[in-house]
Amino acid sequence: MGTEAPTSEEVSSHPLSFTPRLLEKVWGGRRLAALGKRLERAGVGYGESWEIADLGVTSASGAGGGAMQSVVATGPLAGRGIGEAMSAVGGPRPFPLLIKYLDAAENLSVQVHPSVEAARRDSRAHLKTESWYVVEAEAGASLPFLYIGLKPGVTRQKFEAAARSGSVAGDGARHPVVDLMERIEARAGMCYTLPSGIVHALGAGVVVAEVQTPSDTTYRLFDWGRAGRELHMEVGLGSAFGVDGKPTVERAASAGPIAEGELCLRLAETPFYTIDEVRLLDGDEATVGFPCRFGGKRSGSVPVERGFVLMVMGGKGELAEAEGGFASVSLGKGATVYVPPGCAKGAVLRGGEGLRVLRVGVLGGAEEK
């Protein structure tokens, strides 16, 4: 005997939590456990936790080439796929963002995502705008680094010569490729937004929350001497540099950290998503969709969100409906919840024990080629 589907009244204003999908990576570690993620195999490095995903296909070098589509973890839609769940609650289909956590115990490859021109040339390539929010930067003799963009004057010829100059084991900190890249000390609370076409790498010792458009098309340009992983030199260089030999993208936008005592700070604003950091004091209450201060320059009208994703960075709290329209949801470190448009206005965040939340506003569809 089958199970009857919940009625629209039961789910139309209900938040959604999904079962995380963890990926083993050669560069991964064990720190995702501190975010409440279940690391099933002992002694294995887990690099990614896919919190919300709706990809019909992935790249072979990313998530293995198959589909990666989230399944609802709790509530009246538990066990349903993300497509069915979004239809039920009035969310966008396909879901236009990919929400992750990354744990870099070792350096990620120096890589680039397809530029606009590269995506036009290859129907299998997809643009990827992504933002990194630094959750944790491992303390040591010095802070770990983020590698984002190239130093002034670096051309395709100069970069290619450095990348082909030989492999190096270990962290490769002084390899010629590294000397050509901008190195930024990774500080908790900072957010960096990387457009397609920028050369970048996540450095060892960093845990980030990653918000991105739904693509895992990645071209590796340098892999710190690791054996057995494919490089994508020609197609990658074609995305990283224009026909004039100059970088396609030189800089990434950054914002943060939020000031002590400040309620909310907008960290990123793109055509596809917004990111705000929200910090509620114990006992504070705020509607999920309340406006947040934005210090940057807007290129167009104020965006209209198609719901929100809440990623809990720390503390504890609660997501509730002012009129009792849905059962309250407990929020703890590492929790990720999608609040559909139909309940975003009535839903409230209640702070407790230093609640810190990344609020991701869901805007348009996937990036165009």
N, C-alpha and C positions, 0 to 999 in steps of 0.2 A: 504494500500500500504506500503510495507516494505521500509526500508532505506538501500540504497546500501552501501556496505562496502567500506571504503577508499581504494584507490589503494596503492600498495607498495611504489610508488614514494612519496605519500603524508606522509607516516609515517615512512619510513625506517630509517630516521635520526632525529627522533623527540623525545625529552625527555618526560618522563611520570610522571605525578603527580596523586596520588591516593587519594580517599576519606578516611580520617582516621576513624577507628572504635573504639569507646570509650567503655571501660568496667567499670561498677560499681564494686567497691571492698570495703570490710569492712574496709580496711586499707587506702583507697584512700582519696584524698582531693579535692581542687578546683583550684590548681595552674596550671593545664594544660591549663586553660584559658589564662594565660600569654604567652603561646606558640601558641596562636591563635586557640585553640581547642574549639569547641562548646559544652558546658556542658548543655544539654537540660533540665535536671530536677534540679530544685532548691533544695538546702538542701541535696543533695546526694553526696557521695564521689566517685569521679572517679579516679581509680588507674592506668589505662593503656590506652594509645592511640596506637593502632596498625596501623602503618604508611604504611607498605608493608607486606603483608602476602599471603602465597599460601599453606595453609594446607587443605587437603581434610577431615581431622578429627582432633579434638582437644580433650584434656582430659576433663572429666566431672568436675574436680576440678579446671581446668584452665579457658578455654573459653567456657565451657558448653557442650562439646562433639560433637558439629556440625562442619561443615566446616567453615573455615575463609579464604576467598579469596578476595583480594582487587579488587576494581572497579576503572577504570580510571576516574578522576574527570574533566579534561579539555582537549582541543585539539581535533584533528580529530578522536581519539579513545574513546572519552568520553562515559561512560556508558558500555564499554566493560570490561569483566573480565580479570584478570591478565594473564591467560593462553593464551587467544586469543591475548592480547596486546603484550606479549612477543614473540609470533610467528611472529607477524607483524613487530616488530622492530629488530628481531634477538637476543633477549635476551634469557637467559637460562630457560628451562622448565623441571620440575617445578622450580620456583624461589627458589634458595638455601639458602636464608636468611630470617629471621623474624626481622623486624625493628620496634622498639617501643620507646615510652616515658613512664616512670613510675613516679607517684607522691605518695610518701610514707608519708602520714600524720601521720600514726602510723607504728610501726614495722611490717614488713612482717614476716611470719613464718620462723623459723629456718628450713632450707630445704636442700635437696640434689637432684641432677638429676642423672639418672641411670649411674652407672659405666659401663665400657666395659663388665665386666663379668655379671652384672645384665641384660644388654641389650641382651646378648647372651642367657640368661636363659628365658627371657620373650619377645615374639615377639611383644607385644604391647608397650614395653618401647623403647624409642629412646634417643640416646646420645644428649647432649646439651652443646656445648661450647658457652659461652656468655661473653660479655664485657660490663662493666658499665662505662659510662663517666658521671662524676658528673657535672650537669648543674647548680644546685643550692643547697647550704647547708644552712639551716635556721640558722641565727645567734641568739644566746641566751647567757646564762651564759657560755656555752661551745658549740663547734661544735657537730653536731650529728655524730653518728657512722655508719660505715659499719662493719658488722661481717663477716669475711672471713677466713675460715680455723680454725684449732684447735691448742691450745697451745702444746708445746713439751711434750711428755709423755702421752697424752690423749689416752686411749685405748677404744675399744668398750664397755667393761665391765663398765668402769668408766663413759663414756658418757651415756650409757643406764640407769645406776643407777640414774644419775642426771636428765635425762629426765623424768623418772618415779617417781620422788620424790614428785610430787604434782603440782597442777596448781597454778597460781598466776595471779591476776588481774592487770590491768594497764600495764605499760611498762615493768614490771618484771625485772628491770635493775640489781637486785642482785640475781636473780634466779641462782641456781647451774649450769644450762646449760650455762648461759652467762659467768660465771667465767671460763669455759673451752674453750671459743672461743677467737680468736684474734680480738681485737677491734681496728679499724683504724678510726681516725678522718676524716670525709668526707670533702674534700676541692674541691671547684669548679675548674675544669680543669684537675683533675686527672682521669686516666683511669685504670681499673682493669679487667684483663681477667681471667675468672673462667672456668676451664675445668670440664667436667662431673666427678662427684664423690666427689667434694669438698663441705663441709658443709658451709652454708652461710646464711646471712639474710641482707636485706636492712633495715637500721635503720630509725626511724621516723625523719621527717624534711628534707628529701633529695628528689630531683628530678634528675633522671638520663635519659640519652639516652641509650638505650640498643640495642646492635647488637648481634644476636645469630643465631645459626643453627636452622632450622625450626622444633622445638619441644616445646611443653609445658608440657611434662611429668615431674611432680614435686612430690617429696615425702616429706610430712611435718613430722618433728621430734618433734617440739615444737611450740606452737602457743600462747604463752604469756597469757594463761588463757582464751582465747576466747571459748565460748560455741558453739556447733553445727557444727564445722568444723572437718572433719575426719583427723586423724593422720595415717601415713603409717609407723609405727615403724619398723616392721620386714623387709619389703622390703627396707625401707630407710636405716636402719643400714647395710643391706647387700650391699648397694651401697657405703655407707660412709666408711666402713671398710673391709679390706681383711680377708682371713681366718686366718691370724696370729693375728687378732685383732687390727692391726695398721691402721691408716687412709689411705684410697685409695689415696688421694691427700692432701698434707699439706699446700701448698702455692699457691698463685696466682701471676701472673706477673703484674707489674704495670709500668706506665710511665706518665710523665707530671709533672707540667703543662708546656705549651709552654712558652719560655722565651719572655720577652718584646721585641718587634721589630723583632722577628723571623717570617719568612714567613710560615714555615711548620714544623711540628714535627710528626714523626710516633709514634703512641701510642700503636698499637697492630699489630702483624703479626702472623696469624694462617694459617693452611692449607685451611681454608674456606673463610677468609676475611682478609683485612687489614683495619686499621683505621688511618687516618692522621687528625691532626687539622691544618686548613689553616686560616691564618689571613691576609687579604688584607687591605692595606691603601686606603683611598679615592682616586679614580682614577687609582689604580693599576689594572693590567690585567694579567691573567695567564691561560694557557690552562688547561682544567680539568684534564688531565692525566699527568701533569708535575711530575718528580721524586721528592721524598721527602726524607730528611735525616732520616736514621734509625740508632739508637745508639745501638741496640741489636745485638746478634749473630745469623746469619742465619743458619738454619740446612740444607738448600738445595739451589736450584737455585732461582734467583729473580722471584717472582710471576708475572704471566701475568693475568691482570684483564679482566673480562667479563662484562665490564661496571662499572659504579660507582653510588653509592647512595650519594646524598648530603643532609645533615641535617644542617639547619641553626640554629646556637646557639645564634646569636645576630647580630645586625646591619642590613644593607640593601645592596643589590647589584643586579646583573643581570647575568643571564646565557644566552649567545648568541652564534651564529655560525658565525665564522669569515667571511664566504662567504655568509652569509644571507640564509643558508639552512633551518633554521626553525625560527619561530617567537620567539623573545626574551622572557624569563621567568623572571618575577620579583621575587626576593628572599627577604623574610623577616623572622623574628624570628619564628621558629617553622615549616617553610616550609620543605618538603621532596620531592626530585626529583630523579628519576632514569634516568641516562644518558646511553643509550645503547652503545655497542661497536662500532657501525657504525658511531656514531657522537662524540664519546669521544675525538678523536684526533683533530677535528675541533672546538669543543665547547670551549668557554672561559668564565672564571669567571671575572666579573668586580666589583671591590670593590666600596662601597659607605657607608659612615657613620659607619665605623668600622665593616665591614663584618667579621663574624667568622663562619666557616663551618667545620663540620666533613665530611671528604671524605672517604667513605667506598668502598674499592675495592672488587668487587664480584669475587670470585675465583672458587672453585670447586663446586661439587654437595653437597647433604646432607651427613651428617656423616654416616659412615658405622657402622653396629652393631659389 
